[in-house]
Amino acid sequence: MSLIPTTILTGFLGSGKTTLLKRVLTEAHGQKIAVIENEFGEENIDNDILVSETDEQIIQMSNGCICCTIREDLRVTLQLLAAKRRKGLLNFDRIVIETTGLADPGPVAQTFFMDDEIAETFLLDSILTLVDAKHAAQQLNDRQEARRQVGFADQIFISKADLVSPEELDGLRHRLKHMNPRAPQKVVHFGEVALSEVFDLKGFNLNAKLDIDPDFLKEDDHDHDHAHGEHCDHPSHQHDAAQGQGHHHHHDDDVKSFVFRSDKAFDPAKLEDFLGAIVNIYGPRMLRYKGVLNMRGTERKVIFQGVHQLMGSDLGPMWADGEAKMSKMVFIGIDLPKDILLQGLEQCLV
């Protein structure tokens, strides 16, 4: 039986997760979707689209979707849903997990790799993060959860963009790009978004079909080390883009990204040892990392990516005739020692 695709929907309080989710659930796409909601969600899916409630907190919705509230740990909830599906008691094609606005998506994502039973039943497709344009500057300045949600994202949806000026929106997009260059950004209005931008994004796919995003680190590669402006009034900057600063205002976001690239091949053994050591020490602070590598000993690209301490790699497509064999890696994390990482990677080259 094929794996059940799963999407994690995250974003700070009030960013529009429920609005987006409701739109996805009520659209006539013919898919049956199981929704897992954190119990302390700021707003449960409105009762007008719910049909009945059972003791088990699994609710069948009018369009064939089901919704359940996490009473225990996520793993138990997923196992329960899988068991009911196997027995024919529930019918669904995919799962969406809506996290509470204060959640760190990391542990949720790790559940899909740490537990064999879950890994054999579910496929983590992607992490979608909603960012509220009106309140993002303050939330990103003051709340690490908000920054982590951006760092983990495979796709960023910006809501409430109509409530800010074009300059503010431009400043926000620039800041998000610095924090996470690998996640495409899209402005959404009241959750109106095509299903093709929500499902089957393969953000976590590690196989030969995985193509690194065409714009993967294409521009904006300069070092993302942000220093505070001297007149900064931390923690919440009083002079954000609203003051006409555009994106020239420097933030000291602890979630930052940086890029390593080289046209030399990696020595596989050296790279494995180095990355193993780095992940051992800095794993909890490494949110997402991903790359296309030129490895000695293979004519195929090596696709590698990880979340926290979990790292995987796979053979990708052949290098095309005439294509420059270039290794590109992006690291997104919290106060990572960029110099140590870059120097260490240099030493792993042939």
N, C-alpha and C positions, 0 to 999 in steps of 0.2 A: 504494500500500500504506500502511496506517495506521502511525503511529509506534509504536515499541515502548515502552510505559511502563516507567520505571525508578525504583526506590526506593533511597535511600541510608539504610543502617542504621548508626547511630553510637552512641557511648556509651563511657564510660571503661572501663578494664580491669575485668573481673569484673562488669559491670553486668547481664549476662544477654542479650547480643545473640544468642549462639549458641542459647540456650534458646528464645528467641522465634522465631528463624529456623527451628529444627528443628520447632517446632510448626506454623509456617506451611507448611513443606514437606511435612509428613506428613499434614496435614489433607486430607480428601477434597473438594477444591474444584474438581477437574476442570481446573485451570489448570496449564500447564507453565511452570515458573519456572527461569530460569537464574540461578545465584548466582555472583557474582564475589567471591572472598575475597582480601584482602591476604595476601601470603605470610607476613608475620610476625604473623598473627593469633595470639592467645594459645592458641587451641584450634581445630583444624580440625574441620569438621563430622564428627561421629563416623562411624567406618567402618561401623557396623552399618546405616546407611542408604545406603551406597555400594555400587555393584555392581562396577564395574571401573575400572581406572585406565589411561590411555593415556599415551604419551610426551608428548603435548601438554598434559597437565595439565587436560584437559577430561574430567570424570567423569560418566557417566550414572548417575542414581540409580534406585532401585527403583520410584519412583512417577512416573517420566517426567521428573522435574526433572533439570537438569544442573548441575554445579558446576565452576568453573574457578578456578585460582589465578593471581593476577597475577604473571607472570614479568617482564613489562616494564611499560611505561607503560599506564595505563588505556585510553587512546585506542586503542592497538594491540589490546588485548584486546577492546574493544567492536567494532572493525572486523572482527576475526577471527570473532567470534560472528555478526555481521550477515552476513558473507560465507558462512559455513557454513549459515546459515538460508536465505539466498537460493538456495543450491545444493541445498537439501533434505537436507543432511547432518545438520542439527540442527533440532529442532522445539521452539520455546518461545514463550510468549505475552508474557512480561514478564521484567524483570531486577531482581534485588536485589543491591546492592553492600554487602557487609559490610566496613566499614573497620576497621583496627586500632584498638585502644582509645586509642592515643596520637595518632590522626590528627586533623587539622584538616579538617572537611568542605568548607571553602571551595574549595580547588583541585579537589576531586572534582566539586563542583557546577559549577564554571566550565567544566570539560571539555565540558559539554553545550551551551555557548553559544559557545565560542571556536572550535570546529572545525566547519566547514560540513558535512562529511560526517557527523559525529556528530549535528549538529542536524537533519539531514534524515532521519535514521534513528530516533533515539531521542527520547523525550519525558521530561524529568525531572519526575516526579510529585511527590515530596516527600522531605524529610529527616526521618527518625524518630530521636529521641534517647532512649536508655535512661539513667535515672539511678538509681543504687543508693542507696536511702534510708539504709542503714546507714552508708555511707562517704562520702556526698555532701558533707557539710559540710566535711570535711577536703580532699576532692578539689577542691571548688570554691574553697576558700581557697588551696590550694597550687599548683594546676595550671591554667595558662591554657587548655590544650587542653580541659579539662573545661568551662570557662566558655564557650569558643567553641562547643563542641558544643551547649550549651544555647541560645546566641544564634542559631544557625543553624536550630534545630528548627522544623518545621511541626507536629509532634505530639510531646509528651513522654510517655514511659511511665515510671512510677516503680516500680522493682522492690524486693523485700526490705522492703516496708513493714511486714510482720508482725514484723520484727526491731527496730522502733523504737516509741517511745510515740506516742500520738495527738498530743501536743504537739510532739514532734520532727517528725512528718510534716507537721503544720500549718505549722510554721516553715519547713520545706523548700519546701512548696508556695508559700508567700508569697514566699520568696526567688526561686524560679524565675519567679514571675509578674512580679516586679520586673525580672528580667533579660530576660525575653521574654514580654510580655503577649499576643502574638498566637498563641502555641502552646497549644492545649488540653492539659490534663494528665489522665492516667489512671493509676490505680494498677493494676498487673498482677501476678498471682500465677503464678509459674513460666511466664511467657510466654503465659498463656491470654488471648487477645485476639481479638476478632472480626475477620475479614478486612476488613470494611468500615471498620475503623479503621486498617488497614495500607495498603491499596491504593486507588488512584483518589481520593486526597485532594485532588488538583489544587492543591497548595501553590504550584506554580510556574506555574500556568495564567494566561496573559495573554490572555483573550478576553472577549467580551461575556457569556459564561455565568458568569464568575467572580463569585461573591458573596463580599463580604468577610464573614468570620465574624460571625454575628449578635452575638456578645458582644465584638466587636472593640473593645477599649479602653473597654468600658462603664463598669466601675468601676475603682478603683485607679489613677486618673489623676494623683494628686498626684505631685509631682516625685520622681523616683527617685534622688535624690542621697543616697547612704549615707555617713555619716561613721562613723569608728571610735568605739566606746565608749572611754572614757579608760583603762579597765583592760585593754585588749585586748593579748593576747600574740601578736602576729603572727609568722610567717605562719599558723600553725594555731591558730585560736581555741580556747582551753582552756575557754571558758565558753559553749558552744553551747547549742542548745535543750535538750540533755540536762540542763542545769542549771536547767531551768524558765524559761529566758529567753523561751520562746515565740518569736514573730516580732518581738519588740521589740529584739532584738540587731541592731545595725547592722553591715553588712559593707561593706568597701570594694571590692566587686567592680568590676573594670575593665570588665566587660561590663555595660552599663546600657542602659536604654531610656528614651526620652522621646517625648512626644506633641506634635504641633502641630495645632491646630484653629482654624478661622475660618469665619465665616458670610459673609465677603466672597469674591468670585470672584478667581481668580488671573489675572494677565496671562500668557498662554502664553509669549510671547517672553522676558519677564523671568525666569519660572520656569525655563525651559529653560537660559538662560544661567547662572543661579545654581546650579542642580543640577549642571550640567556642570562648573562651577568647583569645587564642593564635592567631587564624586566624583573629580575630578582630584587634589585635594590629599589628601583623607581616605579615598579608596576602599579602600585595604588595611585600614583600621580599621573600615569600615562592613560589618557582617556581613550584616544583612538590613534592608531598608526597604520600606515598603509603604503604600499609601494609596488613598483614594477622594477625588477632587478635583472641586471646582466650578470649571470653566474658563470664562472669558469666551468667547463665540462658539459654544458648543455647549449643547444642551439635554440632553445625555447626561452621565452620570457618566464621569469619566476614571479608569481604574484604573491605578495605577502601582506598580511594585516593582523591586527590584534586589538584587544580591549583589555586594559589593565594587564594582569599577568598572563592572559591567554593569548597565544600567538599561533598562527598557522600559515603554511605556505603551500603553494601548489604550482604545477607547471601550467603556464598559459600558452598562447599561440606561438608559433615560430616567429623569429624576427624576420620581417619582410626583406626582400632583396633591396639593397640600397638604403635600408633604414638604419639610422645611427643607433648603435647599441648603447643606450643611455640608461643608467640606473636613476630612478627618481623615488624619493621617499618623503612622506610628510609625517611629522609627529605633532600631535595635539595633546597638550597636557598642562599640568599645574606646576608652575615654577620648575620646569625641567632644566637640567644643567646643559644648556645647548652646546657649550664649548667641548665638554667632555664627550657628548654624543657625536658631534661632528668629527672631532679628532680620532675618536675610537673607530668610527666608520672608515675614515681615511686609512687607518692602519689595517683594515680588513681587505683592502684592495690588493689585487695581484701585483 
